Amino acid sequence: MCVVLFSLRPKGSLNVFDPSKFCVTNIDMESMLALEREAQDHQHDVAKIIASGASDVEKFYAGSNIFLTGGTGFIGKHIIEKLFRCCNVNKVYLLLRSKKGKTVQQRIDQILKDPVFESLQKYKPDFVTNIIPIEGDISEKELGIGADDRNIITEQVNVIIHAAANVNFNENVKAATLINVRGIREIVRLAKCCKQLRSIVHVSTAYSHASKSRVRQAVKEQFYDSPIPPNAIIEMAETIEKNKLENMMQQLLEDYPNTYTFSKAVAEEVIRTEARGLPICIVRPSIVISSYREPLPGWVDPWNLNSPSGFVLGAYTGIIHVARSTGDVVISFVPVDIVTNTILVAAQENAKRQPDLDNTKIYNVTNNRNPLLWGQYIKINNTSGRNLISSRAIWYCFFIETPYKLLSVLLFWLLHFVPAFLVDIACKLIGKRPILIQTYKKIYKLTSALEFFMNNEWKFQDDNTLNLYLNLSNIDRDIFNCDMATIDNKEMTHLWAYGVRKYIIKDVNVKNADQVARKQFLLKIVTYFILVLYIYVFYKIIMTGYSIFTKFV
């Protein structure tokens, strides 16, 4: 990160990192674009291998019909791209609902404009005709699917990938339950009617059982006890008013950081209790970030802002300067292409086994064997990320991390809300719409949601995922890499920053590095002046208060 990083540690020391002392010159936009070209060349080689029929995973999918939920999301888009580029599937049936006045077909057309499909559009333009919309809603009973579409699925579908979820950490219990818990129950019931079904993958989260009581403990690839029977909470969500249900669930929610992880824990119980006899497995990714290699390095969903990518965006544009975090905890970032590959390989491996509840495989997709400390992540950005700053950064990019809640709140007010208040007043005076206060309210909500994961860690076991990779041929290990141990954490971090700049900020200018450096230098001077002013004002406030106090004592 283009930062001067102040790290406020529990020991009381103040560490100041100056980027000018550590700046690495070989990380810049040109080097990232060169990596893109290298990845494109590799994809051409992969296409030749796929065409030769040498991939066992491709053979499993060739000619298959896939039913996919969550296809409009970050992971879902990536799955669609990979299925058509490397798996030669016949059709992908995509569960969609009409939204904001757009029909399901219009929504598909909108999805396909995403840069993730650029290569496919160029080399396999006909793939779009094989994406078939299934109008429905994951939050509805029987998925809201009509009789004709249901018949198509039950007669033709070979593989079901359930990636749809309500990922809003602050969602109410009722909405989270209807989508995340009842949704998988309806998928299981639909799967039992499918005549050609070979495999089902349920996409959960590594944090489904990474509860407060398990901090720094092992999270194994196994089922855990559910906090509540699934059918019980589904019935309550269907019949009880939202606020009343929220109050009723408070005690059960105490061990979970948010309703997302809570509902995902209950969703896994649906599989344990209702999926007997089905060829089903569970894939649990941790924090999913930009792609590492496929289809291009750094790809991130431009709409994926209420996520860690939104946090990176704020830091690299000089908008976010404070977070409560602990430098010595392992933060489990996994690239989206590793997640997609795990899902696709898990489905293939799953089809080989006899359906058995006691043998339901669970795959944790985390950096367990390639750990990255939060402090290391910050330092990587700090020492070599300055050359990835966009010219569209609105302020000097610096970042203060502290594990102290009170101090982080105070700093958030001083460095975010106070300047935002002053800027909004100026906007009103010149007749422009004030937006910064509202923006920082959203940012505070985002950083608060992520705090739990930036201050705690778990020991995610991933033996099943490792064996999944080891059982692949050398060819498929290359095409469907699902081993986090092969990832260079430093490169992954740079690619994430690059992806945010390219796909969200939409800045790929490689010739303005000097201009950006000058702008950041000037903003740095202004920032230091303001910090000195802050110190002076606080000094005057404290001295004035002290004078008033001594007069009355």
N, C-alpha and C positions, 0 to 999 in steps of 0.2 A: 504494500500500500504506500502510496506517495505520502509518507507520514514522518512527522516527528512523533514518536510514540512515547508517551509517559506511561510507565507500568507501575501502578501503585500496589505494592505487595503487602501481605499480612505482616511481614517482618518489619515494616515501617520504612523501608528504603525506597527511594525514588530513582528509577532507572530511566535515563533519557537517551534515546537512540537517534542519532543524526544521520539521515540518509546520505548526506554528502560524504561521509566517511566510509560508507560501505557500498556505494552505488556500483552496480554491475552493468557494464555497457553492452553486453551481448544479448540482453533481453530488451527487445523493442518490437514495434509493430512489424518491421521488416522480417525479423526472425520468426515471428508468429505466422506471417503470411507464407514464409518459406516452409514452415512446418505443415501448413495447409496444403501446399503443392505436393509435398512428400506424401501426405495422407491420400490425396487424390490419385497419385500414381499407384499407391498400394491398392486402392479400391479397384483400379483397372486390372491389376494382377488377380485380385480376389474374384472378379467377374469371370476371368478365364478359368479359374479353378472350379467355380460353381458350374460353369458351362460343361466342364469335363466330367462332372458327376462324381468327383472325388470326395465330396463332403457327406459324411453320414447324417449329420443334422439336416442338411438340405434334402437328402433323400426322404427323411421322415416327413418333412413338410410339403414336399413337391406334390402339387395337385390337391392339397388339402383345403378345406373350408374352415375358416377361423371365425369364431364369435368373440368380439372384443368389446368390453365396456371400458369407459374412461379414455376413449380414443381422442378426445379433444384436449386432454391434459398433457403435461410435459412428458411423462413416461409413455403414455398412449401414442402420441405422435411418433415417438422414436421407434416404438414397436412396429407400427404400420410401415414405416420406412424400411426397417430391417427385414420385415417379412417379404416385402416385394423385391428388395434389392438382392437378398441372399438366400431366400427360401423357396422361391418359385411357387408360392401358394396360388390356389385357384381364385378364391374369393375371400374377402374380409367383410364379414357382416358387422356393422358398427352400430351399437346402441346409442341413439341420439334422441333428444327431445327438441321440439321447436322452442326457440328462445329469442326474446327481444324482437319479435316480429319476423324472424327468419325461419324458413322451413328447414327441415333436416337436410335437404339437398343443398340449400344455400349455405348451411353451416359447414357441410363437407367441402364445398367450393372454397369457403373461407379458410378452412384448415389447410387445404392443399396449397395455399399461397405462402405458407411458412417456409423460410429458407431451408429447413431440414429436408424438403422434398426437391430441391433444385436439381440435384444430380439425377434423381429418378425421372423428373420431368424431361430431362435432356436425353437420357439413354433408354428409358422404358416409359414413354409417354402414355401408352395404353393402360398402364396400371390403374389409372383413375376410374376406368370403367368397371374395375373389379372390386371397388369399394362400394358396398351395398348398404344404404341406410336402413336400419330397423327402428322405426319410430317407437319410442318408449321412454321410461323414466326409472332410473335405478331406485328412486325413493318410493315408487308405487308398488302396490301388490301385483304379483305376477309380472313385475317390471313394466307394467303399463303397455304390454305388447299385445297387438291385435291377433285374432285367431289365425289369419293367413300368414303373418310373419312368424308366429309361433310354430306353425306347421313347417315352414321353411327351415327353421333352426333345428327342430327335432328330427327332421328327415335328412338334413344335409351336413350339419356341422360335425367336424371331427375333433376340433380343439377349442376349448373355452379358456380365454384369458380374462380374468376379472380384475381390472386395474382401476375401476371407478371408486372414488371415495370422496367424502367431505373432509378435506385436509385443514379446514379452518380450526386452529387451536382454541379459538374462543367461541366456538359454536355452542348453542344450547344443547342439552342432552337429548331433547326430543328429535331435533333435526339430525344430529349425529347418529342416533339410533336407527332412524328410519332409512338412512342411506347406508351406513357402514355395517349395521347388524342385520336389519331386515333385508337389505340388498343382497348379502351373500346367502341368506336363507332362500331367497327366491331364485338365485342362481343355482343353488344345489337342487332345488325342486325341479327346475327346468332341465338340469343336466340328467336327472333320473329318467327323463322322457326322451332323451336323445338316443337314436337308434344306431348312429355311426360314431359315437363318441369314443375317442382314444385317450384323451388326457384333459385335465383341468388344472389351471394354475390360479391360485388366489394370491394376489399381491397384498401383503400386510405391511408391517413396519417392524424394524428391529427394536423399536421402543415400545411395542405393544405390552411387553412385560418388563421393560426397564423402568420399574417403578421407584418411588422414593425409598422404599424399604430395601431395594436391591442395589442401591448405589455402591459402586466398587465391588460388586459381587458378579458371579457368572450369570450370563443369560444364555442358556443352552438351546440347541435346536430340538426342542421338545414342546409338548403341550404343557401349559400351566393351568392351575385352577382359575376359573373365571370369577370375577368379582360378583357376578349375578347370573342366574340362568338366562340364556338369550331370549327364550320365548316369554319369560316374565317381563323383561324390560321392553320387549317389542309390544306386548299387550298394553303396558303402561303408556308407552309412547303413542299408541293408537287411541287411547281412551282418556288420558289425563292431560289437563291444560298445561301449557309449556312451563309457566312459572312455578306451578305447584310441583310438577315433576322435578324441576331443578332443585327445589328445596328438599324433596324427598331423597335425592341422590347425593347430597352433599357429603354424607359420611362415607359412602362408597368411593367417592371421587378423591378423598383425602390422600390416597396413596399414589395418585396419578397426577402428572403435571398439567394435563388438559383433557378435554372431552374426546379429542382425536385418539390419543393412545388408549384411553379407557374403552372407547367403543371398538377399537381394533382388537383389544384383548378379548372382549365379549364375542366379537366376530369369529375369532379362531375357535371358540367353544362351539359355534354352530357347526363347524367342520367336524369337530370331534364327536358331536352328538348326532348329527343328521346326515353325514356324508358317507356312512358305511356302505361299502361295495362300489364306491366311485373311484376312478383313477385320478385322485386329486393330490396335490402337494401345495405347500405354502412357501412363498418367497418373501423374505423380510429384509428389505433394504434399509439402511440407516438414512443419513441426510444426503439426498440425491442432488448432485450439482451438474455442471455443464459436461458435455461429452469430452472424452479424452482423445479419441481418434475418429469415431464414426458419427455420422457420415463425414463430418469435418471437425477438426479439433476446436473445442470451445463453444460448440453450439449450445445455446440455452434458449428456452421458450421466451419470446419477448413479453408474453403476458404473465410470466412467472415472477411477479414482483413481490407478492406477499409470501416471501420465502427467503432463505439465506442469500439468494442472488439479489434480492432487493436490498439486503444489508450491504453486500459488496458494491452495488450501484451507489448507495448513499455515501460509502466511504471513499469511492474513487471519483466522486463529483464534489467532494468537500461539503456534503450535506450532513453526514453523520460523523460525530467526533467523540462519542462516549459510548461505552458499553460496560455492563457489569460482567466480568469474566475472570476465569482463573487460568493462568498460563500453563500450569503443570497437569491439566487434565487432557485426556485423549479426546479429540473431536473427530467423529467418524464421518468424514465426507466420502461419498462414492460417486464416480462419474456415471452418468445416465447410460452410457453404452455398456458398461460392466453390468448394470442392473438388467438391461434388456437382454443381453446375452445369457445371463443366468436364468431369466424367465424362459427363454426359448429352449435352452439346453435342458432345463428342469422338466419341461413338458415332454421332451423327447425321452429322457431317462425314465420319467414317470410311466410312460406307455409300456415300458419293458416289464414292469413289475405287476404282480398279481394284486388287485385292489384289496387292501387290508387296513382296517382302521389302526391296528397296532403297528403298522409299518408305514404310516403316512409320513412322508419326508418333509422336513422343514429346513429351509436354507437361509441362514443369516448371511446377508451381503454387507459386510463391514470391513474396516481396515484393521481387523484384529491382528493379522500377521504382518501388517505394514503400518504401524501406528503413527499418527501425526498429533503432536501436542498443540494445543491452542496457541501457546507461546511461540512454537516453531512456525505455525501458520502465519502469525503476525510478523515474525521476523523475516520470513521469506518475502512477504509483501514489502516489508520495510526496506530490505537491503537491495532488492532487485526489481521492484515493481514500479518505481517512479517513471520509467520510460513508457509505461502503459497508461499513464494518465491522459484523459481526453482534454482537448482544448475547450470543451464545453463544461469543464468543472467550474462551478460557480464560486468556489472559495478555496483557500489553501487547504490541502488535504493533510490533516493531522488527526491523531486518534489517541484517546486516553482510555486505558483499561484499568479497572479496579475491581476487586472482589467484594468491596464494601457497598452494601445496598444504599445506605444513607448518602454516602459520598457520590455514588453514581447518579442518584436522583438530583442532588444539588448541582453537580456538573452538567447534567442534562438541561436543567433550567438555565444555568448561566450561559452555556454554549449553544443552546438551541432555542429555547422558548423566549428568552429575553431579546436576542437579536431578531428573532422572527416577529416579536411584538413591535419592535421599532421599525422594521421594514414594512410591516403591514400598515402601520400608522402613516408612513411615508407614501405608501400606495394609495391610501384613502385620500391623502392631501392632493395627489396629482390625478385623482379620478380613475385609478386602476383598481381592479378587484384584488383584495388581500387574500392570499392563499397559504402563506407560510405557517401560520399557527395551526391550521387544519392539517397541513402536510406533516408537521412535527407531532401532532397528536397520533396520526397513523404510524409514524416512525416509532414513537414511544410504545405503541401497542405491539408493533413487530418486534422490537428489541426485547420487550418484556416477555414475549412469547418464547423467544430463543434463549433467554437467560438460563433457564433450567439446564439446557443442554451444553451451555458454555461454562458451566460451573460444576458439572457432575460427569462421572464416567462409569462405564460398565465393562465387564470382560465378556465380550460377545464370542461365543464359541462358533466356529465355522467349519467343523470337520466335514459335514455333508457337502458344503459348497466346494471345499478343496477337492474332495473325492470326485465331485461332478466334473471339475476341470481335469483332474488326473486321468479320468476314464475316457477323455476325448482323444482322438487321433491328433497327431501333430498339426495336420491341416486344419482341423476344427478348433484347435487351441488358438490358432492365429485368427481364424474368421470369427469365432464365437468366444473370444477371450472373456472368461468370467473369474479371473484370479486377481484380486486386489494387490497381491504381492508383486505383480509385474508392473505396477504403476509407480512412476517417479513422482513423489509428493510435491517436490518443488515445481516440476513441469506442470503438474495438474493444477497447482495454485495459480501459476502464470496464465495457463489456458483459460481458467475460470474468469480471471480479470479481463483477459483479451475478449472472451465471449461476451461478457457484459458490455464491454465497449463497442463491439461490433454489432451485436444483435439487439441490444436494448438502447444504448446511447446512439447507435447507428453512426459511428465515427470510425472510418478505416483509413483516414489520412496518414500516410507514412512520412510526409515531408514537413510536418509542423512541430517536430520535437523541440527545436530551439525556441520556437514561439511559446510552446507550452511551458518550458523551463523558465522563460522570462516572466510569464504570467504568474507562475507559482511563486517565483522569487518575490515579486511585488506584493502578492497576496500574503506571503509569509511576513513581510515587513509590517503590513497593515494589521495582521493578526497579532503580532508581538506588541504593537502599539496599543491595541485594544486590551490585550491581557494586562499590560502595565496600567492602563486606565482602570480596569476592573480592580486591580490590587489597590490602587490609590483610593478609589471610591469605597471599597470595603474598609480600608484603613481609617478613612474619615468617619464612616458609620460607626465603627467600633470605638474610636476615640471620642466621638460625640456621645455615644451611649455610656461610655465609661465616665465622662465628665458629668453627665446628668445623674448617673448612679451615685457618684461620690458626693454630690451636693445634698443628697437626701440620706446619706449614711453617716 
